[in-house]
Amino acid sequence: MAGKCFLMAGGGTGGHVMPLLAVAEQLRTRGNSPYFIGTKTGFEARLVPERKFPIEYIDIGGFVGLGLARKLKLLYQLPLAILRSLASIRKNKPVACFSLGGYAAAPPVVASLLSGLPLVVMEPNAMPGVVNRWMGRFAYKALLSFPQASSYFPARAVEITGLPVREEFFAIEAKPFTGELTLLITGGSQGSQTLNNAVRELWPLLHGLNVRLIHQCGRSQEEQLRQDFTQTCLKGEVKAFIQDMPSAYQTADLVLCRAGAGTVSELAAAGRPAILVPFPFAADDHQAKNAQAVVDAGAGFMFRDSELTGRAILEIINNFIQHPDQLAAMSARAHALRQPGAASRAADILLELDKT
């Protein structure tokens, strides 16, 4: 391997893998050789090889909400995965471990600590995940998106860097209100039944208002929702998936969405206010903590699944149409939360650490 070798730990979801890849790209651009340890069942199994990074596999499952049989299986998996990670470290000789947390990170992080490797963690949520809560106390650096997560890590280690976000989101310009309010609705790549139902309730309430809807609804409901939306004669479009999300954000005045760390970071980068509806089954209710941080900053509203209705959305839309100065102020507060250069800063820290 060329340059210095760095171990990238974490996986399972795209929210864990994409920031890891962003940091790995920074390290590779500077002549170093990051490699991954992950699982064959997580997003890393597809995304990491696509980016031409080496990956070694371990067999490990989640830690949260396990039944007895799953706990017994985990007791068998965990030591074997740690041993495999130790062997990988001996073979590749990384100079440090970089972790996004998640269940896939636990064995390589434990192995790194046992091997005396410096550990740098990145925590994208206001409520850290269980692995980062367990392992973060041993971190050389804890790179956070939310100051609210600081209490879970050593004070000397904490730095607020934000989460790596595609540069296209930072290039999005402020959008003066033109009299037509554009609402972007996205429940993620799979869509959200809760958001889809609430927006369907909203349709008949919008007649007579100058509103445009851009709705990413997910593949399972696309055909029916699109057909029904056409009958409303409202302005806008319904799609299963929006390929160019930065362009959709550029068009939007307001976003209705879940509150995953990646989404919240994109909202800040784009400077767009949001109606946030935390996914109710997220581990440790971390999406609600993310949403509350945005609300506390004056950059959004939060509704629980049971609270979100078409009329609740309408009230916010009506208020912004009548008071566009409030929309501009909330957009500015969202913009103030942006944290550019997170991947570059993480790479800087890892490379500086190798010199200490």
Order of alpha helices (4+ residues) and beta strands (2+ residues): beta-alpha-beta-alpha-beta-alpha-beta-alpha-beta-alpha-beta-beta-alpha-beta-alpha-beta-alpha-beta-alpha-beta-alpha-beta-alpha-beta-alpha-alpha-alpha
